[in-house]
Amino acid sequence: EVQLQASGGGLVQSGGSLRLSCTASGFTFDDYGIGWFRQAPGKELEGVSCISSRGGGTYYEDSVKGRFTISRDYARNTAYLQMDSLKPDDTAVYYCRRYDYWGQGTLVTVSS
């Protein structure tokens, strides 16, 4: 069974940092790109970042460029989203995704 387990959310002050983890199981992790998405209260789901299957390609949504870093650890079957210089606008439920499967969300709350 394909599973994606997101974790690492929490409450942080503006300017702080969090690292989200997305641990995969039930498939060959190396063969798939992984994406991070978020949904803020009352807003549509948006793509935040993604990383290719071999890690050579990354994408960042404009509002997080220079603040967020996506990476992956093949030995741990885990993708990460390092989030620095967090802003209240980053408050959202964050989800990780393989192209056809979604993990459950983890809530990030940034206080001003």
N, C-alpha and C positions, 0 to 999 in steps of 0.2 A: 504494500500500500504506500503510495506516495504521500509523504508528509513534509510540511515546512513549518518549523516551530520558531516563531519570532519572539524575542525577549529583549530586555534591556531598557524598556521605557521607564519613565518615572517623572518626578517633578524636579525641575531645575530652574534656577534663576536666570534671567536674561544675561547673556554673555558666557554662560556655562557650557558644559560639554556632556554628551552622552554617547555611548556606543551601543548600537543595536546589533543583535546577532540573529541570524536566520540559519537554523540547523536543519539539514535535509536528511531524509532517509527514504528508503524504498525505491531508489533509482540511482543511476550512475551520475553522481554529482558533477563529475568532470565534463559531461557531455552537454550541459545545459547552461545557458545564460540565466542570471538571476537579477530580478528587478526589485526596487523598493518603490512603493507608492504610499500616498498618505491622503487622508480625508479629514479636513478640518470641520468643526461644527458648522452645519448649514451650507457647506461648500461641496463642490463636486470632487470626486476622486482625481488625483493628479499624479503623474509619474514624477519621481524625485531623482532616481539614479538607477543605472543598470550596469552590469559587468558581463562581458562575454564569457563563453564557456571556458576559454583558456586564459582569461584574465587580461588579454592584451588590449581589449577595447573597453572603454568606459564612457558613460554619458551622464551629464548632470543637467538638471533643470536650471534655468538661469538664476533663479533666486537663491540657489544653494551653492553655486559655483564659488570655489575658494573657501567655503566653510565646511562642506561635507566631503568625505572621502569614502569611496566604496572599495572593498577588497574581498578576497576570499582565501580560505585556508583549505586546500584540497585534502590534507590529512585529517582534518576535523569535519569535513563535509559542511562547512559553515561559511556563510557570507556575512560580512560586517558592513555597517554604515556608521562611520565615525562622524559625529556631528559636533562641530565646534562653533563658538560665537553664536550660540542659539538666540533666537529672537522670539517674542511672543507669537509672531505670525507662523512660527514653526509648530505651534501647538496643533496636534492632530493625532489620529490613530494611524500608525504606520504598519504597512503590510509588506511582506515579501512575497515574491511570485516567481514561479517558473511559468513559461508562457501559457501553460494550460492548467496550472494548479495555483491556488492561493493559500498562504498560511493564515493563521488567525492574527489579528492585529495586536499591537502593543501601543499603549497610550503614552504619548509624550506631552507633557504640559510645561510650558515655559512661562514663568511669572515675570512680570515687569518690575 
